[in-house]
């Protein structure tokens, strides 16, 4: 039987950081990833990490920001869910996120910014360059340098126990072989969320529109949560999700630029170029690295854009959670339609189309230059309808219904002037489910009575423990920070398996 000090389930940012931290403490570590490559949801992310009191902030002239201030501002994101939040875990996140940033920088990760996002009182979003795959490249190299064995195509099917203690895992390899591996100190669940779980499992925790849509990461099937539940673990906030959320599809073919290596020297050159090269030249280059699913701002709807389905019909009130209705269309997608009246407002802050790696915020001209797969533009409505293959009569009826509402909401712009735009297709996804295993402040998984399950730890989305992570940069901040601390805590576990 194979044996290691620590077994980590999941090869995304959380799992890699946990493995790195445990190996840094002298442990032998096996990391298991069921996918064919490392990366997880981290590799699909925009790539921002929220943190205070960092060297990058000080270099940008942001002096005196503190974890205390960050803690308070996180509460401003979570007003409606204040009674659901785990404040002890929030405290851990804000206190340890600055060190997480520095550890990633020492590994070779290069950040730009920090960038602003209200209600943060100062800029705190540290955005990786050139793209989020860089996290995985640098973390996996750091793990390899410490001797971590990283195996892909390995699905963990069960936790093994001796008495009440978790002592290892059962694995189904890509070649069809079944085997057991022993963990002397502990098993760390870092397998992500359950946004793409089978419906039977999602229904156990979720309801409503969340059941109509899938997860942005098809591998986020909640394996870790389900296995822990079978031995007494408990999921907290399982009914909550970052979603439904409207997202554009990733580019059908990654650009040549996006395939450039994630060398620190190249990223530092990009930081230098961003300071000296005119933005009109630099922005298209940076946006060429975008390979992720970008989220259109709902400010488009508040300015007068409408949402139609593939039949050209408006199917919801765009100002009342339109994301809840896309999954019920056939096909389950939509187009965001507007005219020049709205278009001219989305060329500068604060009216951005979406956040975007490398540039922070992307505007309509950025999309026209770098995401032509998303932008459909025409001089007339007839041409637009033909381009996106919807019936013109239905599109015109949709615009008429929009114009009937203008007198009741003067903040909305009409859609009279060309050129006319359609952004999409827009899909509604669950980006993250917020249901993580109940954990204590030492990242030990708790049972239904609040007692630690010996030998079992959890971090990232799997071990979210009730902390509410609204706002950009907090999910990645929690992924890396909780993974690091869970790895350290597991490494300190006294040997229990012989």
N, C-alpha and C positions, 0 to 999 in steps of 0.2 A: 504494500500500500504506500502511495506517495504521501509525503508529509512536509509541511512548511510551518513557520511560526504564524504567519498571517495569510489568510486568503481574502482577496478583494473581488467582489462580484460586480463587474461593470467596468468598461474601458473608456468612459468619457472623462471629462475634466475632473469630476469628483473622485472617481476611482483611481485615476492616475496620480492625483495629488495625495490621496490616502496611501497608495502604494509607495510613493516617494518618501512620505513622512515616516512610514513604518520602517522602510529600508534604511533611512537616515539614522534610525535608532539602533541599527545593527541586526534587524530581523531579516530572516529569509521570507520572501514574499512571492506569492503566486497571484497574478491578476488574470481573471477570466472574462472574456467578452464574447457574447453569443454572435455578434455580427462578424462580417468578414474583414472588418478593419476597425481600428480604434477611432474614437471620436465622439460618439454619442450625440446628444443634443447640443453639447458645447460647440462642436464643429459646425453646426448649422446656425449658430447664434449670430447676432449683430456684433458681439464681441466687446461689450462694455462692462466694466467692473466699477461699482460705486464704492468709494472710500474717502475718508477724511484724513487730514494731517499727514499728507504724503509729500515726498520730495518734489514730485511733479507739480503739485499745487504751489509749493513755495517758489519753484522756478518760474511759475506763471504769475507770481505776485499775490497769491492767495495765502495770507498769513493768519494764523490763529484759528483755523478751522479745527474742530475737535470731535472726537467720537460722541461726546455728550450732545453736541449740536446735531450730529448725524442721527443719533438716536431720536431726538425730538422731531426732526424733519421726516423720518420714516413714519412716524405717527400721523403726519399730515396726509400721507398717501393712503392711510388705512382707516380713515375716519369711520366709515360705515361698518368696518370689521374690527373695531377696537376691542370688542369683548371676545373676539376669537383669537387674538394675537398672543404669542408666547413671548413675553417681554424679556425673560431670562435668556432666551436664545437670540433675540434681537440685540441684547447687550453684548453677547459673545461675538456676534457678527461685526458690529461697529467697532468694538475694541480691537479685534484681531485682523480686520480687513486691511489696515495700512501695512502690516507686516506681510500679508499675503501678496500685496502689490510688489513689495520689495523682493520677495522670494521669486516671483515670476520674472521680475526684471533681471535678477541675477542668473536665472536660467537662460536668458537671452530674449525674453519677450520685450518688445518695444511698444510703448504706448504713446498716443498723441493726446492732447488736451491738457487738463481735464475740461470737459464740456458741461454746459449748463442744462439743467432740467428742473424747472419749478415743480413743486414747492421747495426743492433744495435751495437753501439761502445763498449758497455759493456753488460754483461748478465742482462736481465730484465724479463725473463719468470719465473713466480712463478707458480709451478706445484702442484696441490692439491694431497694429499695423503689421503686415498688409491686410490680413483677414483672420477670422477665428480659427482656421486650421493651424495657425501658428501656435496656439495654446497646446494643441495635441503634439505637434512636432517637438516642441521644446520640453514638454513634460515627459513624453515617451523616451526621449534621449536621456533626460535626467534619471529616469527610472532604470533604463538599461545600464547606465554608468554605475548604478548602485547594485546591479545584479538582479533586479526584479525580472522574473520570468513572466512574460506577457503572452497569453495564448488567445487567439481569436478563433471563431467558429466553435466555441465551447459553451454549451448551454448548461447552466446549473439547474437541475431539476428538483433538488430537495436539499434541505439542511439536515445534517446527521447530528444526532445527540447521544450523549452518554449520561443517563440520569436526566437532570434538568439542564445540563450544559450543552451548548452547541460546540461540537468538536470537529466539524468539517462539512463537506458538501458531496453530493452526488453529481456527476457530470455526464452529459451526453455529447461526445465529440462529433465534429463534422464528418468523420469517417464511420460514424454509427456505433462506435465503441462506448460502453458504459464503464465508468470507474468511480472510485471513491478517493477523496483526498482528505487528509487529516490536517487540522489547524491546531497547533500547540497553544497559541495565545488567543486567537479569536478569528471570527469571520466578520468582514465589514461589507454590509450591503450598500452598494453605490450604483444600483442598476437603473436609476432614473424614475420617472413618473409612470402613471398608468393611463396616459391620454389615448393610447392606441390599444388598450386592453380589449379582449373579447367582450362583447356586449353584456354577457352574463356577469362578468366581474364589474364592469362599469356600473351596471344597474344596482349592484350591491352598495355603491357609494354615491352615485350621481342620479340626476333626473333632468327633465326638461330638454331644452335645446342641445345640451351637451351630449345627449344620446343620439342626436342626428348627424354628428360629425365625427371625423377621425382626428388622430393626433398628427402633428406636423412631422414627428419622428415615428415611422412605423414600427420601430423596435422598442418603443416605450410601452411595453405591455404589462407593466406592474408585477413582473416575476418576483422581485424581491419582497414587495409588500405581501403578496399572496403566500409565499413560502413562510414568511415570519408569522402571518396570521394563523397558519396551521399549527404553530407551536406556542400560540398564546399572545403574539404581538397584536398591537392595536393601531389602526389608522386614524389619524387626526385630520380634520378638515377635508375629508374625502369628497364632500359635495362641492368644493370650491375649485375653480380652475382659472388660469389665465386664458380665457376663452369663454364662449366662442370669440375668436378674433379674426378680423378680415386680414388676409395676407395675399400678396401677389405670389405667383409661382416663381421659383428660382429660374435663372436663365436656362433655356433648353440645352445650350452648349456653353460651358464656361469659356470665357475669353482667353486668348493667349496670355494676356497680362495676368489673369488670375492664377495661371499655372507657374508664375515665377516663384523661385524658392523663397522660403521664409527666413532667409539669413538675417541676423541682427544688423549686419553692415548695410544690407539693402534697406531695411526698415529705417535705420538711422539716416540714410541718404534721403529717404522719403520725408522724414521729419525736417531735415535741412531744406529740402526743396520746397516744402510747404511754406517756409518762411521767406524764400527769396524768389521763387518762380511765380509769375502772375497767376492768380486763382483760375482765370479763364483757361489757362493751359494745364494746370495741375489737377483740377477737379475731374476732368474726363479720365485722366490716367488713374487716379485713385478709385474712381467708381468702376473701373475695369476689373477690380479685384472682387467686386460684389458677387457672391455666389449664393447668398442666403435668401430666405423668404421675407421680403420687406412688407411692413404693415402700413397701409395708407392711413393718414391722419383723418380722424372724424371731423376735423375742422373743414375739410372739403364739403361735407354735408351742411355744416353750419353756415357756410358761405353761399350755398345754393346748388351744389352738385346733387344729382339724383342717382339712384341705384336701380338698375333694370336687370331682368333675367334674360335668358337666351331667346325668349319669345318677344323681347322688347318691352315687357310690361313692368311697371313699378309694382312691387309686391309687399311694400312695408312703408312705414313712416321712417324716413332716414334719420330723423332726430331721436328716435326711440329704439335704441339697440337693434340696428339693422342686421348686425352680425348673427342675431338669433334666428333669422329667417332664411338665410342663404342655403343652409343645409336641407331645407324642405323643398327647394326648387329642383327642377329636372331639366338639364343636369344641375348639380349642386354648385352653381357658380353664378357670378353676376358681373356687370359692367358699371363702372362709375362714370357718369356722363355729365359734361358741362360745356359751356361755351366760353368765348373770350372774356365775358364779364367776370367769371371766376378765375380763368387761367391767368389773367394779368395780376391777380393778387398773390399768386403762389410762386414768386420768383425771389423772395427774400424772407428773412426772419421777421415775424414769428410764424408765417404761413408756409410751412414745409409740407411736402408730400409724404415724406417718411424720414425716420432716422436711417442712417446708412453708415457702414464701416468706413473708416478713413476720413470721411468728410463731416461726420456727425449728423448733419441734416441735409437731405436731398430735396431740391426744388424742381419745379416742372421743367425748366431748361436742362437740368441734370438728367432727368428721365428721357427727355427728347434726344439727348446726345448719347446716353450710355445704356438706357434700358428701352430700346426701340421695340423689343418684344412685348413690352407692357403698354406702350403708348400707341394708340390709334388716333390719327388726326385727319380731318377732312374739311374742305371749304364749305360743304353743304351737309344738311342732315341726311339727304338721300345718299350721298357718298359715304357718310359715316355708317348708316344702316347697312349698306352693301359690304363695307369693310368688315364689320363685326357680325355680319350675317344674321341680322334681325329684321323682322318685317317693318318697313317704314311706317305704315299706318299705326302700328302699335307704339312705335317710338314717338310719333307725333302726339298720340293720345296721352302718353306718359308725360310729355312736356306740357301739354295742356293742363293736366291735373296739377302739376307743379306750379304753373302760373296762377291757377285759381287760389293757391295758398299764400301768394306773395303779400296780399293785403293784410293777412293775419300775422305775418312775420316779415317785417320790412328789412330784417338783417339778411334775408335770402336774396341772391341775385337771380335775375331771369336767365333763360338760355335762349337768347335771340341772335346773338352776334357770332359769326364764324371768325376764325376756324373753330370747329367743334371737336371735342376730345372724348375718347372713351379709354379708361384705364382698366386693364384686366387681362385675362379673366381674374376675378377676385374670388378667392375660396375662403370659406370659414373653417378655421381649424381650432383645435385645442393646442395651444403652444406648450403649456405645462398644466398638468393637474396638480393641485396643491396638497393632495392627500399623501402625507408622509407618515412613516411609523412614529409612534410616540417614543421619544427619547428623553434622557435626562441631560444635564449640562456636561456630562462626560461622554455623551454620544452612545450610551448603552441603550439598547432597545428595551422598552418597558412592556410588561404584560398588562392585562386588563385591571390588575390591582395596583398598578404603579410600581411594581417591583422589577428590577433589572433581570433580564434573561441572561444568565452567565454565558460569556463567550460570544455574544452577538452585539454588533455595533452597526450603526447606520448613519449615512451622511447624504448631503445633496438632496435632491427631490425625494429619494427613498426615505431619508431621515429628516424630513422637514420639521416634524415635531410640533406643528402648530404655528410656527413663525409665518407671518404674512409678508410676502416679498413683492408688494406692488412697487412700480417704478422701475425704470431701466437700470440694469447693472446690479440689482440685488440678487437675482437668481444666480448669476455667475459668481457674484461675491460670496454667496452662501455655498455654492458648489465647491469652490476652491478652499474657502476658509474652513468649512465643516469637514471636508475631506482631509485637510491637513491635520486638524485637531483630532479627528477620529483615528487617523493613522497613528498619531503620537500616543493617544490614550490606549489603543489596542496594544501597542508595542510595550507599554508599561505593565500589561497584564502578567501576573505571575504564571509561569508554566503550569499547565493543568492537565496536559495529555502526555502520556508516556508510551 
